[in-house]
Amino acid sequence: AHVLVGGEDGRLHLFDAESGDREWTLEASTAGFDRVLFLGEDARVATLDRRGVATVYTIQGEEVWSVDTDGDGPASVDAGVLHADRDGRRLVTWTPRGIGSVYEAATGKRLRSFGDSKLAAHPPALSADGTRVFAYLMSRDATTPGAFAAVADLDANRMLGRFQELPFVRAPGQAAFSSDGQLVALPLGDRNAVGIWAAAGGERLFTLRGHDEPVTEVRFTRDG
């Protein structure tokens, strides 16, 4: 067992979890780290730094690939997002400039991107098996507010349809897939509720209420 530690000083350490001994240290980033995680059977590790650079290493600390997910954006004081599917096959990244992407974890190949000069992406969600990704995009032009959301099938490289009856939410929370990838739950921010949609057709199924303040987080159980 190992413990992976990334800090604002840009150093990445791997420790033995039983002895506490440090196995290696990398001077891996000049911007500091937002996120670190293990992939699959812990044979590789992934990082995202404050400049939006995602990197995958072997468990021995050797770099496998590295990519600038943010297009040479400046270092951010806000945290980005880095997630993987349960097998460590695919990675999803997001930076505070509103850019989200999905990558093959083995090669660094970019499968799909969200967000551009006109649309800002909120943190995407990846299904547990890595075959589907959800994205919520919002207009960057404050004079013409608008948003849409959809699920993409990564294996088939196609969109499964836009979400229906989607309210405009300026700051939605982190969406989540059900374990079978059939449902998407989206926290509706200042509407103080959570919407549940069918992933494939985008049909809005129902709304969960009960909060008096914005909802920021939602999760499904592993059996649903």
N, C-alpha and C positions, 0 to 999 in steps of 0.2 A: 504494500500500500504506500501511496505517496501523497504529499501535500504540495500543491503548486501555489506560489505566492508572487504576485505582481504588484509593484508599488509606483507611486508618483515620481520616484527617482529614475524610472525606466529600467530598473533591474528586475530580472525574472529568476526566481530561485525554485529548485526542486528539492524537497526534503523527504527523507525516509520517515514514514508516519509512525513506525514502531520505535526507532532509536532516536529520532530527532536530528540525525546527521544530515548535513547538506550535501547533496550529490553533485549539483552543479549550479553555477550562476552565470547568467548572460547579461551583458550590458546591451539590452535589446531595443531600447527606444529612447529617443531624446525628449519625448513628450509625456512620458508616464502612461500607465495602463488604466483603461476603463474596465476591461473584462478579461478573465482568464478561465479556461475550462479544459477538462479532459474529453477526449473523443473516443467513442466506441468502448472497446475493452481496455481503455487507458493506455493504449500503445502510442498515442500522439496527444499533443496539447495544442490549444489554439488561443490566440490573444488578439485583443483589439486595443490600440493605443489612442491617445487623445487627439491625434491627427487623422484618425480614421484608417490607419494601416492595420490590416488583418494579416496574421502570420500563423502558420502551422509548423510545429516542430515535432521531431521524434521524441520519444521518452528519454533519449540520451542527450537531447538538447541540440540536435542538428536541424537546421532550417530545411523544410520541405518546399514551401512556397510562401510568398508574401505579395500582397496587392494593396494598392491605395484605393480604398472603397469610397473615398470622399472627393476625389478629383483635385488633389493638392490643396484641400481646404486648410485653414489655419487651425491650430490646436484649440480645443474647446474646453471651457470650464465645466460644461455639462456632460453628463455621462452618456456614452453610446450604448448600443445593445449588441450582444453576441449570443446566439443560441445555436444548438445543434439538435438533430433528430436523435432518437434513442440509440441508434446504431453508429452514430458519428459519421454518417455518410455524407450529409450536407450541412452547411452552415448558413445562417442568416445574419446579416449585419445591418446596423442602422447607426447613422451619425446625427447629431443635433442640427445639422444643416438641412435635414429632411431628405436624406438619400438612403434608400434601403436596397440590399442586394442579396441574392442567394448564390452560393458557390458549391461546387463539388469539393468535399473536404480532402480527397486524395490528390487532386491535381490543381486546385485553385481556379478551375474553369468557371466563369460567371454564367449562370443559367438564366437569370432574370434580374432586372433592376427596376426600381420604383423611385420616382421623384426626378424633377428637372427644373428648368428655370421658371416654369409656370405652375408646377404642382409640387407641393411638399408632401413627402410620405411620412406617415407616423410609423412607429416600430412595427414591422411585419411579424406575423406569427407563422410558425412552421409546424406542420402536422407531425405526429410522433413517428410515422414511418418515412418522413421526408419527401413524400410525393406531392404534397399540396402546400401552397403558401397563400396567406391572406394579406391583403394590403388595403389601407385606408389612405386616400390621397385628398388633399385639400388645396384649393386655389391659393397662390401666394399673393394675389391681388386683393387687398382688403376692401376695395371698392366693389368687387364682384365676387362675394363669398360663395363658395360652393364646394361640394365634396362628393366622392363616390368611393365605393368599396367593392372588391371582387376577390374571388379565389382563382388561382391558376393551378393547373395540373402540370407539374414539372416534367413528368415522364412523357406526356403527350405534347408538351409545349403549346398549350392552349388555355385560354380563359374559359372558366365554367359559367360565366354570367355575372352581371352586376347585381349587387344586393338591392332588393326592393324595399320600399318604405324606409329608406335610410334617412334619419334626421341629420341636420347639419350640426356637428359637434366640434367646437374649436379645439378641445383638448381631450380626445378619447383616451381611455386607458389601454393597457396592453391586452390585445385580443388573445383568445385561446381556442384551440381545436379540441373537440372531444377525442378520446383515445382512438376511435375508429376513423377519425377524419371526416365524419359526416355532418357535424355541427360546428358552428363558430359562435362563440360568445364574445360580445364587444361591449366593454364598459362605456356608457354614454356620457361620461364626464359630468358637466354641470346639469345634466338632466336627471342626475341622481338615480340612475337605473342601468340595467344591463339588457341588451337585446340579444336574442338567440335567432340565428339564421341557419337555413339549410345550406351547406357548403356548395353543393353541386348546382342547385338552381337559383340560389339567392333569395328564396322565399323567407320572409320574416315570419317566424313561428309564434313567438310570444315575447313578452317583456317582463323582467324580474324587477320588482320594486320593493322599497322598504327602507331606503336611505334618505336622510335629510341633507346630506352633503354629497359632493361629487364622488363617484365610484372610480377607483383607480386600478383595481386588480380583480381577476377572476380566474378560476381553475376548475376543470372537470376532474372527477375521480378517474382512476385508471380503468375502471370497468364501464366507462360511458363517456 
